[in-house]
Amino acid sequence: MPRFVAEWRELQASGRLVPFIVLCLGVWLHAADSFLAATTMPAAVEEIGGVAFINWAIALYLLGAIVSGAAVGVMARRLGLRNVLIIAAIVYAVGCAISAVAPNIGVLLVGRLIQGIGGGVMIALSYVATQRLFPERLWVRLMAIVAAIWGASSLCGPMIGGAFADAGLWRGAFWAFGAQALLLIVAARIFLGNLPAERHEATSWPWRALLVLAVGTLAIAAAGDTGAFSLSLVLGLIGVVALYAAARIDRASTVRVMPREVLRPRHPLGAGLLMVLALAAGSAAFTSYGPLLLELLFGVSPLIAGYILAAESVAWTLGTLATSGFSPATDRLLIRGGASLIGLGGVGLAVFVSGGPLSLILLSVVLQGLGYGICWPYIVRRIVIAASPGERDLAASAVSSMQRIGYALGASASGIAANAVGLGEGTGRAVAEAAGFWVFASFLPVLAFGAVAAWQLTRR
């Protein structure tokens, strides 16, 4: 019997495939929400005002997702997978309702923050569930399911948001996703009742580490949104220092949100998390400034730019599906090859965004997506295996957290680079061409560092 068929039969026979898919429906809400907001926010600020704060709708969502996602390992231990998912879905639905009825931008931003808190828990929970419910040999197949859901959301998210916005019903988009969260609660109560018993640890919560993590993430988000170059640098430095301090505080705590080895780059776990952080930071610039630069330099509409962004997620999905049946013995080649493709895509963006052609920009985006798809499930697997048995929940949730911290760092640093070449002061072609080079070239050392960490992760 082919290995592929045997693994899928084992998944079905386990009786846990349907509960896992229910858990992964939270991935759909989180992923589609990101693309949904990008297409609905212009219509929202046209009605309620606050165009100067439009970027904060994404930044605050990311802030909530980072902080809540970091706590998922602890939450899953104390409350169990089903209860954590239900709580997260309730929080997300409340956030959607607040966003839907928002009379002004301030209330909308509060709603987005609450949505992010719920969404961050749901995405991190899929990683925790993978390693907790299934044997190691099936993890890559399960990551393929997650990737397929993410890819579908990247295609449908912009389309759904655009449809609501074009109809003048941007509030309906939030109501629609809130309703889906309520359906997820019902599905969780029906299908997650037979999961194995959980450990309910009567321990304190790691509030100090989470608070410092929130301060650092907020400072980083502010650094990318201010137009003053010097202020951006100061805020960015404060944010990085706060993130490091949060890791140090967490490491010294009796109840941690991250594995103890997170600050040990020579340890496979530490190297893997640094790889995730660096590659996410190094590839975040196109998400932040790609649509604007494509519009300024090539006249690309926001909707088309959104689908060029979505091409990365689709390529990620296809790469994961194509390699999910490979033997675990090949993971060294896949991890190193995937990191190399991500770096090659970064070089392509630095070379082609400023002058084109558009086809090679798209190819560069696809290369980065394929690189992620090829290596991501095997990175997650190596990181979780490298953790001690008592910290595998923390390691699984840390992957998602480090990825989102990397995105936040990358978005902030790309804003600093754009301001340094004058993009915040004008949108002339010469300025846009300079930004098209420096915004992406500035991250090539970061991508190179990620490749070095990939070699360290797979060294043994």
PyMOL commands that set and color helices and strands:
alter all, ss='L'
color gray80, all
select helices_A, chain A and resi 3-13+17-48+51-70+72-79+81-101+105-133+136-166+170-191+207-225+229-251+260-263+268-282+285-298+302-323+328-352+358-386+389-420+429-441+444-457
alter helices_A, ss='H'
color red, helices_A
deselect
rebuild
show_as cartoon
